[in-house]
Amino acid sequence: MSPSVPLIDLTSWFDGTGRERVAAEVDRALRESGFLLITGHGVPDELRARVRSRAREFFALPAEVKRRYAVTVGGRGWLPPGVEANGYAEGTETPPDLKESYSVGADAAVGVPEVDEFWFQPNVWPSEVPEFAAASREYMARMRELSDELLTVFAAALGLPADHFTRHTGHPTYTFNINWYPALNRVGAPEPGQFRIGPHTDFGTVTVLDRQAGVGGLQVCTSDGEWVDAPFDPAAFTVNIGDLMARWTGDRWRSTRHRVLPPSADAPDEDLVSLIFFYETDHDARIASLAPPLGRTAYPEVVASEYLRGKLDAITVAP
């Protein structure tokens, strides 16, 4: 396993036999890498496979059928090719990402129209793949549960009360993106500077990724600026924190740049599907940096949803 992205078994966290050790390992990983792999998470392989299979059924539909569900970034439905360019979050002008996505998320309204219409939109499910909705809902429930558990681990890693972070996730915003990265023989040669997902950092608190190994796969940027292939374990989730959590910890932990390589001529038939759960906080949570000695940078306090909306607007490609 690459030392830059460690593998951490959560079994002894869940059974209570090694909570301090696991918390210390997570703290070290987030300080040094911002990324880790986790096993012992309790999410069934069968569920992960079922969601991926249903998603592939959707992405295989004719374009004219998928267009019935077309939305832009932040919407609920199909994100077609060309609508998203993650490099813009860093201010880098870049071609659109070489992917399609199906995007759903938190949909339990808070009763404030201007909040609900963006952060808690009703999810839309394709009638052509009737089992897609049930599998995805089950997966999102497991991901929210796991994400809250990770936030509890994070609190333990910092010596804080167990609910330091989860007291702000009673009615959280979150997004579940299923990304399809088509093969080279379908999309053609990438433009200069074009990736399946361009270099960026994530925006929220914690991201839980179920990915497939591939030549055109995930790379992580090390602290000295080197791009390295992220290690892969089929039993593991890849976990990283986003900008909001880095601010919250006063940069004790790294929100690390990463990218997904373009399709490779060495594997022209390779297509991959990633299941990505982006977890955040309550929409009105106020995020203030932890003071020293835990934190080392004092960021201005932000309202979570306002901060996140600015990031999402940045990566949206205008029609």
N, C-alpha and C positions, 0 to 999 in steps of 0.2 A: 504494500500500500504506500502511495506517495506520502512522504512526511508533510507535504504542504496541505494535503486534505486528508486528515486522519479518519479512520473507521472507529466508531464508538458503538459498543453494544449496550443498549438501554435495559437489558434484562435485569441487571442488578439495581437499576433505578426503580423499576416497576415492582420488584419483589422486596425492595427495602434493604437488601444486603450490602449495597455499595453506593449509596446516594452521594456521599461526599466525594468519592473517587470519580464518579461519572460527572458531577458538577464541575470538578476541577479540570477534567479532560475537556469538557465543553468550553470552559472559560479559556483554556489554553488555545483551543482550536479557533475560537472567535477572535482572540487577540492576534494570533499569528497568521491565520488564513482567511477567516470570515466564512469558510466553508467546512463542512464535515459530512461524512456518510454515517447513517445510523441504521443499525439492525436491532432486532428485539423490540420493534415498534408495535407489533401486534396487528398490523393491517394485513388481511389475508391476500396472498398472491392471487387467488382466484378472482377477487374483486378488482384488483389492478388490471388483470388480463381481460376481464369482462368489459371494463370501461374502455380500454384500448381497442378491443374488438368492435364494440358498437361505434366508437369514433371512426374507425377505419371504414365501416359501412357508410357513415355519413360522407366522409371525404371522397369516397368512390362514386358518389352520386353525380349525375350530369351537372355541369355548371349552371344550367338554367334552373334546375331544381334548387341548388344551393343558394342561388340569388334571392329566392323567396325569403331567406333568413339573413340577408346581408345587413350588417351594421358597421359602424366605425368604432374606433377605440373607446372603451367605456360602455359600449352597448351590450345587449344580451342577444347572442346569435352568432352568425358566421362572419368572421373577419376575412374578407377575400385577399388575394395577393395585392400588394401595392398600397395598403392603407396604413401601414405601420413601419416606422424606421427608428429603432431603439437608440441608434447613435445620436439622434437629435437631443436626447436627454442630457448628453455631455456637451451640447453645442456643436457637434460635428455634423456637417452636411454630408449626407450619405444616401445611396440608393435605398429604396424600400427593402425590408427584410424579405428573404426568399422563403415564405411560409404561408400557410393558411391556419386559422385558429377557429375553434368553437369556444365561445366565452359565456359563462354563466357565473352566478355568485350569490351573495347575500340578497334575499328577497323579502325579508320580514320587515314591513314598513314601520317607521317610527311615528307616522302620523303628521309629519311636517312636509307638505308637498314639495317644496324646493329642495329638500334633502332626499326624499324618497324617489323623486323622478330621475335622479342620477345614481345614487348609492344603493338603493334598494328597489331597482326596477324588477318587474316580474320576469322570471326566466322564460325563455322561449325554447321549445323542444321540437325537433323535426318529426312530423308524423310518419315520415318514410322509414324511420328507425324507432319503432315503438318502445323497445327496451332501453334505449339510450337514457331516457329521463330517470327511470328508477335506479339504474346503475350509477349514474352521475350523482343523484341525490344521496345515495348511500355512501358514495366515496367522499362527497363533501362533508357529510356528517362525521365520518371517520377522520378526515383531515382537520376539521375544526377541533375535534377532541384532542388529536395529536398535537396540534399547534399550541393549544392552551397548556398541554403538558410540557411542551418545550419551553414555553414562557415561564412555567414553574421551575423547570431546571435552570433557566437563565437567572431567576431570582436567587436560587440556591447558590449558583456559581458566584454571585456578587455578595453573598451574605446578607441578603435583604429578606423581608417577610415574603412568605410563599406567594401571596397575592399581589405583590408589588406591580406586576405587569397585568395580570388577569383581572384585577379590579377595574381595568379600563377595557375589558372585552366582554362586557355583559350583553351588548347588542352591536357586535362588530361589523365593519365592512370587510369583505374579502372577495376575491375573484378566483375562479377556477378556469384556467385556459388550457385547452387541449390543442397542442400545436402539431400540425402535420408539416414535415419538411420533405417536399417532393424530391424525387430522384433527378439527377442531372439530365437523364434522357427525356425527362418531361419538361423541365423548366429551361434547359439550355445553359450555356456558359454564363457564369455570373459576370456582372459588370465590375469594373475596377472598384475595389472597396466595398463590395456587396457581400453580405453574409446571410446565413439562415436567420441569425439574430445578431445585429451589430453590437459592438462593445458598449457596455452600460453597467450600471449598478441597479439593483432592485430598489424599490421605493418604500416598502412597508416595514413591518417588524420582522417576520420570518417567512421564508419561502420553503415549501416542501415539494421536491421534484422527484417524479418517477420517470426515469429516462431509459432510452435504449442505447446500447453501445453502437458506435459507428465511426467511420473515417471522418465524416463531416459532423463531428459531435462537439460536446461542450469543452471549452477551454477556460481556465482561470488565470488571472493575472497575479503573479506573485508580488510580494512587497518590494522587490527590486525591479519590477517592470517586465518580467519575463512571462510570456504566455506558455502555459503547460497544459497538456491534456488532463482533464479531470479523471481520477481513477473511477473504475466501474465495478460494482458488485451487484449481481441481479437480485439479491435479497434486500439490498439497502435502498433507502431514500437518500438523495442528495439534499442537504439542508444548508441554507445560507441566510444571513440577515440582510436587511435593506437599510436604506438611508435613515428612515425614521428611528430604527433601533440604534444605529450608530450615533445619531444625535442624542438619543435618550441616555446612552451610556457615556456621553461626553467623549466619544472617539476611543474609549477603551477597546471597543470591538470594531472590526473592519467591515464596512460595506464594500465588498470586493468587486472589482470590474470582472466581467466575464462575457463570453460570446459563444455563439454556435457557428462553427466553420461552414463555409459554403459546401454544396455538394462537390464531390471530388471526381476527377476523371479516372482515378484509381478504383472507384466503386460507382460506376454510372447508373446502376440499378438500385442503389441504396436509398430507401426512404425510411424515415423515422417518425415515431409518434411519442411526444412527451406530454405527461400529465403534470400541470404546474399549479400549485395552490399558493396564492399570494395572500397572506394574512396581514391584517392591519390592527385597528383598534376601534372603539366606539367613534362614530363620526365626529363627535364634539370633544374628544379627549384632547387635553392640553399637554403637550410634550415638552418637558423642561429637562435640561441636561443634569445628570448626576454630578454632584460636587466632588472635588478632590477629597480623598485620594482615589476614589473609584474612577471618576471622570477626569479628563485633562483638557477638554475644550468646552467652554461655556457658550453654547449656541443660544440665540434668542428663542424664547418659547414660541411654539407654533401650534395651531389647531390642526389636528391630523388630517381631516378631510380637505382643508384648504391647501395644505402642503402637497398632498397626494394629487389633487386635481391639477395643480400646476405642472407636475411631472407628466401626468397622462396627456395633458394638452400638448406638451413639448414633443411627444413621440408620434402624434397624430399627423399623418400626411394629408394635406388639403386636397380635396377632389379636383 
